[in-house]
Amino acid sequence: MKLYEQAATVSCKRLNLFLREIGVTDLERVEINVREGDNLDQGYQDKSVNGKVPLLELDDGTHLSETVAISRYFDEITPNDLNLFGQNTVERAKVEMWNRIVDRWYSK
């Protein structure tokens, strides 16, 4: 697996906080400099549906983008009892609510 990221971006910081919290440390990382336009390179564009970071490339060639989607993927494949996406319907709804609020706040 490879994680394409630019560590300084808010979305990558958010993902990395999540990964550290659930104990994911052994992950190949590829730095994408969005200020220099690395994300506009055709090779990267072929992998990414939105041309942004973060982007997770699975060993089978599947690509996942968006911080929350990648976080949910790792939450499913990484044994942990943290329930960071909630333990019941109301908790999961609240997590989704706050994810949407944060997304809108950072997109301004």
C-alpha positions as a Markdown table, in Angstrom:
| # | Residue | x | y | z |
|---|---|---|---|---|
| 1 | Met | 0.0 | 0.0 | 0.0 |
| 2 | Lys | 1.1 | 3.6 | -0.7 |
| 3 | Leu | -0.3 | 6.8 | 0.8 |
| 4 | Tyr | 0.2 | 9.8 | -1.5 |
| 5 | Glu | 0.1 | 12.9 | 0.6 |
| 6 | Gln | 1.4 | 16.4 | 1.3 |
| 7 | Ala | 2.0 | 16.4 | 5.1 |
| 8 | Ala | 1.3 | 20.1 | 5.4 |
| 9 | Thr | -2.3 | 19.9 | 4.1 |
| 10 | Val | -5.2 | 19.9 | 6.5 |
| 11 | Ser | -6.7 | 16.8 | 5.0 |
| 12 | Cys | -3.5 | 14.8 | 5.3 |
| 13 | Lys | -2.9 | 16.0 | 8.9 |
| 14 | Arg | -6.4 | 14.8 | 9.7 |
| 15 | Leu | -5.8 | 11.4 | 8.2 |
| 16 | Asn | -2.4 | 11.1 | 9.9 |
| 17 | Leu | -3.9 | 11.9 | 13.3 |
| 18 | Phe | -6.5 | 9.1 | 12.7 |
| 19 | Leu | -3.8 | 6.6 | 11.5 |
| 20 | Arg | -1.6 | 7.3 | 14.6 |
| 21 | Glu | -4.6 | 6.9 | 16.9 |
| 22 | Ile | -5.4 | 3.4 | 15.6 |
| 23 | Gly | -1.7 | 2.4 | 15.4 |
| 24 | Val | -1.0 | 2.4 | 11.7 |
| 25 | Thr | 2.6 | 3.3 | 11.4 |
| 26 | Asp | 4.1 | 0.9 | 8.7 |
| 27 | Leu | 2.9 | 2.6 | 5.5 |
| 28 | Glu | 4.8 | 3.6 | 2.4 |
| 29 | Arg | 4.3 | 7.3 | 1.8 |
| 30 | Val | 4.8 | 9.3 | -1.3 |
| 31 | Glu | 5.1 | 13.1 | -0.9 |
| 32 | Ile | 3.0 | 15.0 | -3.5 |
| 33 | Asn | 3.9 | 18.7 | -3.7 |
| 34 | Val | 0.6 | 20.3 | -4.6 |
| 35 | Arg | 2.1 | 23.8 | -4.7 |
| 36 | Glu | 4.5 | 22.6 | -7.4 |
| 37 | Gly | 1.7 | 20.9 | -9.3 |
| 38 | Asp | 2.7 | 17.3 | -8.7 |
| 39 | Asn | -1.0 | 16.4 | -8.3 |
| 40 | Leu | -1.6 | 17.8 | -11.9 |
| 41 | Asp | 0.9 | 15.3 | -13.4 |
| 42 | Gln | -1.0 | 12.8 | -15.7 |
| 43 | Gly | 0.4 | 9.8 | -13.8 |
| 44 | Tyr | -1.2 | 11.1 | -10.6 |
| 45 | Gln | -4.4 | 12.2 | -12.3 |
| 46 | Asp | -4.8 | 8.6 | -13.7 |
| 47 | Lys | -4.9 | 7.4 | -10.1 |
| 48 | Ser | -6.9 | 10.1 | -8.5 |
| 49 | Val | -10.6 | 10.8 | -9.2 |
| 50 | Asn | -10.3 | 14.4 | -7.8 |
| 51 | Gly | -6.6 | 15.2 | -8.3 |
| 52 | Lys | -6.1 | 15.9 | -4.6 |
| 53 | Val | -4.3 | 14.4 | -1.6 |
| 54 | Pro | -4.5 | 12.2 | 0.3 |
| 55 | Leu | -4.8 | 9.2 | -2.1 |
| 56 | Leu | -4.3 | 5.6 | -1.0 |
| 57 | Glu | -3.1 | 3.0 | -3.5 |
| 58 | Leu | -3.9 | -0.6 | -2.5 |
| 59 | Asp | -1.7 | -3.5 | -3.4 |
| 60 | Asp | -4.3 | -4.6 | -6.0 |
| 61 | Gly | -4.1 | -1.3 | -7.8 |
| 62 | Thr | -7.4 | 0.1 | -6.3 |
| 63 | His | -7.2 | 3.8 | -5.4 |
| 64 | Leu | -9.1 | 5.5 | -2.6 |
| 65 | Ser | -9.3 | 9.3 | -2.1 |
| 66 | Glu | -10.9 | 11.5 | 0.5 |
| 67 | Thr | -9.7 | 11.6 | 4.1 |
| 68 | Val | -12.8 | 10.1 | 5.7 |
| 69 | Ala | -13.1 | 7.2 | 3.1 |
| 70 | Ile | -9.4 | 6.3 | 3.7 |
| 71 | Ser | -9.9 | 6.5 | 7.5 |
| 72 | Arg | -12.9 | 4.2 | 7.3 |
| 73 | Tyr | -10.9 | 1.8 | 5.2 |
| 74 | Phe | -8.1 | 1.6 | 7.8 |
| 75 | Asp | -10.6 | 1.4 | 10.6 |
| 76 | Glu | -12.1 | -1.7 | 9.0 |
| 77 | Ile | -8.8 | -3.5 | 8.3 |
| 78 | Thr | -7.0 | -2.5 | 11.5 |
| 79 | Pro | -7.9 | -4.4 | 14.7 |
| 80 | Asn | -8.9 | -1.8 | 17.3 |
| 81 | Asp | -11.5 | -1.2 | 20.0 |
| 82 | Leu | -11.5 | 2.6 | 19.7 |
| 83 | Asn | -14.8 | 3.0 | 17.8 |
| 84 | Leu | -13.7 | 6.3 | 16.3 |
| 85 | Phe | -16.6 | 6.1 | 13.9 |
| 86 | Gly | -19.1 | 5.4 | 16.7 |
| 87 | Gln | -20.6 | 2.3 | 18.4 |
| 88 | Asn | -24.2 | 2.8 | 17.6 |
| 89 | Thr | -26.5 | 4.6 | 15.1 |
| 90 | Val | -26.6 | 7.9 | 17.0 |
| 91 | Glu | -22.8 | 8.0 | 17.5 |
| 92 | Arg | -22.1 | 7.2 | 13.9 |
| 93 | Ala | -24.6 | 9.9 | 12.8 |
| 94 | Lys | -22.8 | 12.4 | 15.1 |
| 95 | Val | -19.4 | 11.5 | 13.7 |
| 96 | Glu | -20.7 | 11.9 | 10.2 |
| 97 | Met | -22.3 | 15.3 | 11.1 |
| 98 | Trp | -19.0 | 16.6 | 12.5 |
| 99 | Asn | -17.1 | 15.3 | 9.5 |
| 100 | Arg | -19.4 | 17.3 | 7.2 |
| 101 | Ile | -19.1 | 20.4 | 9.4 |
| 102 | Val | -15.3 | 20.2 | 9.4 |
| 103 | Asp | -15.2 | 19.6 | 5.6 |
| 104 | Arg | -17.3 | 22.7 | 5.0 |
| 105 | Trp | -15.3 | 24.8 | 7.4 |
| 106 | Tyr | -12.0 | 23.9 | 5.7 |
| 107 | Ser | -13.4 | 24.3 | 2.2 |
| 108 | Lys | -14.1 | 28.1 | 2.8 |
